[in-house]
Amino acid sequence: MEQKKKIHIVSYTHWDREFRFDFETTRMWLVKLWDNLLNTMASKPDYKHFMMDGQFVLVDDYLEIRPEREEEIRKLAADGRLQLVLCPVNKDL
């Protein structure tokens, strides 16, 4: 009998702050990514998990533009729906 395989799909992004484009262009794309992610997670509770892989400065960059969304990020992280892979020095979020 053939055994069923389980596949896990992990939605995530790895973000380089200035890999190909200047900081401001990359930052505006980052803001769009965060806005879409937070809106999707708020409207679709079945979207259970997202991993933001990169430097903590990406959260800071976003919150400089959208400081009103900090509590959403904190709640998603606390609920385990948003995983922030961060430098060990930054433990505030």
N, C-alpha and C positions, 0 to 999 in steps of 0.2 A: 504494500500500500504506500502511495506517495505521501510524504509528509508536507503539510501546508507550511509555507514560509510567511513570516511576519515582516513587513517592511515599515520602517519608520521614516517619515519625511519631516525634516527639521527646517522650518522657515527661519532664515537668518540673513544678515548682511555683514559683510566686512567692509569697513569704510576707511579709505585713506584720504586724509584731509586735503592734500594738495598733490595728488598723484599725476593727474593729467591736465587739470585746468587750474585757474587761479582760485584763491581762497574764497572770494565772494561768489563766484559761479558755483563752486562745489557746495558752499554753505546753503545757497538757495535750493539746490537739489536735496540737500540734507533736510531742510525745513519741509519740503514737499513730502519726502519719505516719512518723516515723523508725523506730519499732519495726517497723511493717508493711513499710516499704521494705527495711530490712536483712534481715528474715526472708525476704522474697520473693527478694531478690538471692542470699541464701545457698542457698535451696532450689531456685531456678530459674536455672541457669547460662545458659539461653537469653535471659533478661532481661538484655540486654547493657549498657544505658546508662540513666542517670537524671541529669537536670540539676537541681541545687538552686540556684535563682536567688534571691538575697536577700543579706542582710547576714551576715557571718561570725558575728555574735552569735547567730544561730539554731543554729549548731553548738555554741557555748558553752552556750546555754540547754539544749539536749538533753543535753550531756555533764555538766551539773550534776546532772541526774536519773539518767542512765545512764553514769557514767564508765567502766564496764567494757566499753563498746562502742566506745571510741575507736580501738582497733587495727583493728576491722572497717571503720570509716570511712576510716582512713588507707590500708588495703590496697585498698579499692574505688577510692579516689581515685588511688592509685599505679598501679593496673591499668587506669585509664582508664574504669572502669565507672560511677564517680560523678564528675560534674563539679560542682565548687563554684565558682560565679560570685561572686567575693569582691572586697572592697575591696583595692586594691593594697598597703595598709599591712599587711595580715595575710597573711604568707607561710609560717606555721608548718605548715599542714596541706595 
